[in-house]
Structures are given as C-alpha cells and as structure tokens.
C-alpha cells in the first residue's frame, strides 16, 4: 500500500454493488506516503520509503522465491 488511491478505487467499486456492512483491508507491505486518509486494518510489514523508491515482492509460487526488495528508481 502506498498512496491509497488504488484502495479508494476498489472501495468505490464495492459501493457499486451496495453498501457493505464492514470492509477490512489487509496489506503485505505498507509504504506510508499516503495521499488519502486510508489505513490498513492488518499490515504484514511497515517500510518507510521515499518517493523515488519502490518495493518488489516475489512469491515462490510465481517467481520461485519469497522475497521483498527495496529498489531505488533511477
């Protein structure tokens, strides 16, 4: 989770189907730098990043390994 804009778009889509009683948000990595006041209910890891950094997550089932990598964009 980064700016919160994608989460906001997902919440808007949920509302198209009717108003849910509750919504709980689970994220593997919370990067901070929020543009919207959205907070995850459950967070795997909080990692403060700058705007020129990104996080890449690899999963064994897809990539052959489990890893979280912090990369500086350049």
HUHURA-V854132 format. One record per residue. OMEGA is omega in whole degrees, 0 to 359 (* if undefined). D_FIRST is the distance of its C-alpha to the first C-alpha in Angstrom with 2 decimals. Layout:
# HUHURA-V854132
<<OMEGA	D_FIRST> <OMEGA	D_FIRST>>
This chain:
# HUHURA-V854132
<<184	0.00> <185	3.76> <182	6.72> <183	6.44> <179	9.15> <177	8.46> <179	8.12> <178	11.19> <178	12.95> <178	12.65> <177	14.07> <178	16.75> <177	17.74> <181	18.11> <177	20.39> <180	22.53> <183	23.62> <183	24.54> <179	23.12> <178	21.58> <176	22.87> <173	19.53> <176	15.90> <183	13.80> <178	10.10> <177	9.38> <177	6.43> <180	7.92> <174	6.16> <184	4.81> <186	5.91> <179	7.40> <184	9.19> <171	8.61> <181	11.11> <181	11.35> <180	12.25> <182	9.68> <179	9.07> <176	8.34> <181	11.84> <183	11.40> <176	9.41> <181	10.83> <173	10.48> <180	9.52> <177	10.11> <180	11.10> <173	11.25> <182	13.39> <179	13.04> <177	15.19> <175	13.26> <179	10.95> <176	9.99> <180	11.89> <176	12.05> <180	15.55> <183	16.96> <183	20.68> <183	21.35> <189	20.21> <181	20.59> <178	23.20> <173	21.28> <177	18.39> <174	16.63> <186	13.62> <175	14.68> <184	13.89> <174	15.67> <179	17.03> <182	17.48> <*	21.13>>
